[in-house]
Amino acid sequence: MLNYRYIHFLLQKQQEQKLTAEEAQILEQWYQSLETMPVNIPEAKEKEIYKQQSWEQLAALYAETLPAKPAFRWRRLTWMAAAAILLLFIGIKRSFFSPKVSPPATWVSLDCPAGKRLKLAMPDGSVVWLNSASSLEYHPDYPAKREFKVRNGEVFFEAAKDAAHPFIVTTPHLAIRVLGTSFNVSAYTQLKQEKVTVAAGSVQVQDQQQCQVTLHQDEQIIYNTATALYATGGVNAGQANSWRNGDIYLTNVSLEELAVKLENIYGYDITFSSEQLKRCINSLHFNDKEPITKVLDLLKLIDKITYTIKDRKITIAGRPC
């Protein structure tokens, strides 16, 4: 931090003689530091009054005796310098009377690579599983603040009971609040829907508009991120989170959602010959240890699709459903 007395000295010296290269650099750095400070400079006659007041305030700070009117040396100072001196005085005054605010701590980030699964044991006894190519963050003050942000992908939470510290999970569109339960969150940024499925206990789910529902065991909400419409219903929660063991159950999902799953598990880039083909609905069960061609061959039987594989890229073609 620059010493304000030294800055005052350099401002005066600048009016009388040439500054050294080092002194000029120090003064330039100080000017640059003032560029982001909000300043309302008055107009016309108020400028002269304001300059006089700023000089008197600076004089009081130094405990110096100054003439009623600024000397010639002061008149040679530019208005920018005068305003800067006042800002420096205000900054010093604030440093004495305003508490220092520490910058917010950075949230802890977790990213699971494609083709892998990640299990994390939290200090409060909670357990978190990340599916392939999924990412989330949790609060740096965990477990005092049990808060998570699902940035992308699919995450299963097993929240330890702690009535004094609610367990909160947010996605780009939803907020889930619990005290002690286990539930699955699916929030892939490539898709226009998010899902919350409860395996045990209950959770409260809400968005920023009018969605506010309570889900119990084996219940699910499917939320459309484009329209803010949603639907709830009963499901087999055990199948919904069985991906933790490598078993993939997909019930009434579009080919687009299936493609996202396959891309994350096997590391291929999948495209479709038409947008309509993406909307075909299917229910599949496979293990992530099986080759991707086995899953695609199953789709050939169900939807009569064809596929080609070249350089880790898969193109799926066929008639719209």
C-alpha positions in Angstrom: 0.0 0.0 0.0 1.4 3.4 -1.0 2.2 5.9 1.8 -0.1 9.0 1.3 2.6 11.4 2.5 4.9 10.1 -0.1 2.3 10.6 -2.8 1.7 14.1 -1.6 5.4 14.7 -1.9 5.5 13.4 -5.5 2.6 15.5 -6.5 4.3 18.6 -5.3 7.7 17.6 -6.8 6.0 17.0 -10.1 5.1 20.7 -10.3 8.6 21.9 -9.7 11.0 19.4 -11.3 11.1 16.3 -13.3 10.4 13.0 -11.5 12.8 10.1 -11.7 11.6 7.1 -13.7 10.9 5.2 -10.5 8.9 8.1 -9.0 7.0 8.6 -12.2 6.1 4.9 -12.2 4.9 5.0 -8.6 2.7 8.0 -9.3 1.3 6.4 -12.5 0.4 3.3 -10.5 -1.4 5.4 -8.0 -3.4 7.3 -10.7 -4.4 3.9 -12.3 -5.7 2.7 -8.9 -8.1 5.7 -8.8 -9.7 4.9 -12.2 -12.2 2.5 -10.7 -13.2 4.7 -7.8 -16.7 6.4 -8.2 -16.3 10.2 -8.2 -18.9 12.9 -8.9 -17.0 16.0 -9.9 -19.1 19.2 -9.5 -19.3 21.9 -12.2 -18.4 25.6 -12.5 -18.1 27.6 -9.3 -18.6 24.5 -7.1 -15.3 23.1 -8.4 -13.3 26.0 -6.8 -15.1 25.5 -3.5 -14.6 21.8 -3.7 -10.9 22.2 -4.4 -10.5 24.6 -1.5 -12.3 22.2 0.9 -10.2 19.3 -0.3 -7.0 21.3 0.3 -8.1 22.3 3.8 -9.0 18.7 4.6 -5.7 17.4 3.4 -3.9 20.2 5.4 -5.8 19.1 8.6 -4.7 15.6 8.0 -1.0 16.7 7.9 -1.6 19.1 10.8 0.0 21.9 8.7 -0.9 25.6 8.6 -2.0 26.8 5.1 -3.0 30.2 3.8 -6.6 30.9 3.3 -6.1 30.7 -0.5 -4.0 28.2 -2.2 -0.5 29.4 -3.2 0.7 29.4 -6.8 2.1 25.9 -6.4 -1.4 24.6 -5.6 -2.9 26.5 -8.6 -0.5 24.6 -10.8 -1.9 21.3 -9.7 -4.3 19.8 -12.2 -7.9 19.2 -11.1 -7.3 15.5 -11.5 -4.5 15.7 -8.9 -6.7 17.7 -6.5 -9.6 15.2 -6.8 -7.1 12.4 -6.4 -5.8 13.9 -3.2 -9.3 14.2 -1.8 -10.0 10.6 -2.7 -6.8 9.5 -1.0 -8.0 11.4 2.1 -11.4 9.7 2.0 -9.8 6.3 1.5 -7.5 6.8 4.5 -10.4 7.9 6.6 -12.4 4.9 5.6 -9.6 2.6 6.4 -9.7 3.8 10.0 -13.5 3.7 10.5 -14.7 0.9 8.1 -14.1 -2.8 8.9 -12.1 -4.7 6.3 -14.3 -7.1 4.3 -12.6 -10.3 3.3 -13.3 -11.6 -0.3 -15.7 -14.5 -0.4 -14.1 -17.9 -0.2 -14.0 -20.0 -3.4 -16.4 -22.9 -3.6 -14.7 -26.3 -3.8 -15.1 -27.7 -7.3 -15.3 -31.4 -8.3 -15.2 -32.8 -11.8 -15.7 -36.4 -12.8 -14.0 -37.5 -16.0 -15.9 -39.2 -18.8 -16.1 -42.9 -18.4 -15.5 -42.7 -14.6 -17.6 -42.4 -11.4 -16.6 -40.5 -8.4 -17.6 -41.1 -4.7 -17.0 -38.5 -2.1 -17.3 -38.9 1.7 -18.2 -35.6 3.3 -17.0 -34.7 6.9 -20.6 -34.7 8.3 -21.2 -38.3 7.2 -22.9 -37.5 3.9 -21.9 -39.3 0.7 -21.9 -37.9 -2.8 -21.6 -39.8 -6.1 -20.8 -38.1 -9.4 -21.7 -39.8 -12.6 -19.5 -39.7 -15.7 -18.6 -36.2 -17.0 -20.5 -34.6 -14.1 -19.4 -31.6 -12.1 -20.5 -29.8 -8.9 -19.3 -27.4 -6.2 -19.8 -27.3 -2.5 -19.5 -24.5 0.1 -16.1 -23.8 1.5 -17.6 -23.7 5.0 -19.0 -27.2 4.8 -20.4 -28.8 7.0 -21.4 -25.5 8.7 -23.1 -24.6 5.4 -24.2 -27.8 3.7 -24.7 -26.4 0.2 -24.0 -27.9 -3.2 -24.3 -26.6 -6.8 -24.7 -29.2 -9.6 -23.2 -27.5 -12.6 -23.7 -30.3 -15.1 -24.5 -34.0 -15.2 -25.9 -36.4 -12.6 -25.2 -36.6 -8.9 -26.6 -38.8 -6.1 -26.7 -37.5 -2.6 -27.0 -39.4 0.7 -27.5 -36.6 3.2 -26.7 -37.3 6.8 -29.3 -36.1 9.2 -28.6 -32.7 10.9 -31.6 -30.6 11.8 -29.4 -27.6 12.6 -27.8 -27.6 9.2 -30.2 -28.1 6.2 -28.9 -29.9 3.2 -29.3 -27.6 0.1 -28.6 -28.5 -3.5 -29.1 -26.2 -6.5 -29.0 -26.7 -10.2 -29.2 -24.0 -12.9 -33.0 -24.0 -12.4 -34.0 -25.8 -9.2 -33.3 -25.7 -5.5 -33.6 -28.9 -3.4 -33.8 -28.7 0.4 -33.7 -31.6 2.8 -32.8 -32.5 6.4 -31.7 -36.1 5.9 -32.5 -38.3 2.9 -31.0 -39.7 -0.3 -31.9 -38.5 -3.8 -30.7 -38.3 -7.4 -30.3 -35.1 -9.3 -30.0 -35.1 -13.1 -29.2 -31.7 -14.7 -27.4 -32.1 -18.0 -26.8 -28.7 -19.7 -27.2 -30.4 -23.1 -30.9 -31.3 -22.3 -33.9 -29.1 -21.7 -35.0 -30.9 -18.5 -33.9 -31.6 -15.0 -34.9 -34.5 -12.8 -35.0 -35.1 -9.0 -35.7 -38.6 -7.8 -36.0 -39.4 -4.1 -34.7 -42.8 -2.9 -35.4 -42.3 0.8 -37.0 -39.6 3.0 -38.4 -36.5 1.3 -37.2 -33.3 -0.3 -38.6 -29.9 -1.2 -38.1 -28.7 -4.8 -38.7 -25.3 -6.1 -37.7 -23.0 -9.0 -37.6 -19.2 -9.2 -41.2 -19.0 -10.5 -44.1 -21.0 -9.2 -42.9 -24.6 -8.8 -42.8 -25.8 -5.2 -43.4 -29.5 -4.5 -42.5 -32.0 -1.9 -41.3 -35.4 -3.1 -41.3 -38.6 -1.1 -39.6 -42.0 -1.6 -39.9 -43.3 -5.1 -41.2 -40.1 -6.5 -39.7 -37.9 -9.2 -40.1 -34.5 -10.7 -39.3 -33.8 -14.4 -38.8 -30.0 -14.9 -38.7 -28.5 -18.4 -36.0 -25.8 -18.3 -37.4 -24.1 -21.4 -41.0 -23.7 -20.4 -40.8 -24.0 -16.5 -43.5 -26.7 -16.7 -43.1 -29.8 -14.6 -44.6 -33.2 -13.9 -44.3 -35.5 -10.9 -45.0 -39.2 -10.6 -44.0 -42.5 -9.1 -40.8 -44.2 -10.2 -38.4 -47.0 -9.2 -35.8 -44.9 -7.4 -33.5 -47.9 -7.1 -33.2 -48.1 -10.9 -32.8 -44.3 -11.2 -29.6 -44.3 -9.1 -28.2 -47.8 -10.0 -25.7 -46.0 -12.3 -23.5 -45.9 -9.1 -22.9 -49.7 -9.7 -22.6 -49.4 -13.4 -26.2 -50.6 -14.2 -27.9 -48.1 -16.4 -31.8 -48.1 -16.4 -33.3 -45.6 -18.7 -37.1 -45.4 -18.6 -39.1 -43.5 -21.2 -36.2 -41.4 -22.3 -35.6 -39.7 -25.6 -32.8 -40.8 -27.9 -31.2 -37.4 -27.3 -30.9 -38.2 -23.5 -29.6 -41.6 -24.3 -27.0 -40.2 -26.6 -25.8 -37.8 -23.8 -25.5 -40.8 -21.4 -23.5 -42.8 -24.0 -21.2 -39.9 -24.8 -20.3 -39.5 -21.1 -19.8 -43.2 -20.5 -18.0 -44.2 -23.6 -16.4 -41.0 -24.8 -17.9 -40.9 -28.3 -19.4 -37.9 -30.1 -23.0 -38.8 -31.2 -25.0 -37.0 -33.9 -28.4 -37.6 -35.5 -29.5 -37.5 -39.1 -32.5 -35.5 -38.1 -33.9 -33.5 -35.2 -37.1 -35.6 -35.2 -35.1 -38.8 -34.5 -33.8 -37.4 -31.3 -37.4 -37.3 -29.9 -37.9 -41.1 -30.1 -38.8 -42.5 -26.7 -37.2 -45.7 -25.4 -36.6 -47.7 -22.2 -33.3 -49.5 -22.0 -31.1 -51.4 -19.5 -27.4 -52.0 -20.0 -24.2 -52.1 -18.0 -21.4 -49.6 -18.6 -18.9 -52.4 -19.0 -20.7 -53.6 -22.1 -19.4 -52.3 -25.5 -21.3 -49.4 -27.0 -22.1 -51.4 -30.1 -24.3 -53.7 -28.0 -26.4 -50.8 -26.9 -26.6 -49.5 -30.5 -27.5 -52.9 -31.8 -30.4 -53.0 -29.3 -31.6 -49.7 -30.7 -31.5 -51.2 -34.2 -34.0 -53.8 -33.0 -36.3 -51.3 -31.2 -36.3 -48.2 -33.4 -35.0 -49.7 -36.7 -32.1 -47.2 -36.7 -28.8 -47.5 -38.4 -25.5 -46.2 -37.2 -21.9 -45.6 -38.4 -18.8 -45.3 -36.3 -15.7 -43.4 -37.5 -12.9 -41.8 -35.5 -14.8 -41.9 -32.2 -17.8 -40.3 -33.9 -21.2 -42.1 -34.2 -23.9 -41.0 -36.6 -27.4 -42.4 -36.0 -29.9 -42.4 -38.8 -33.4 -43.7 -39.3 -37.1 -42.8 -39.7 -38.6 -40.5 -37.1 -40.7 -42.3 -34.6 
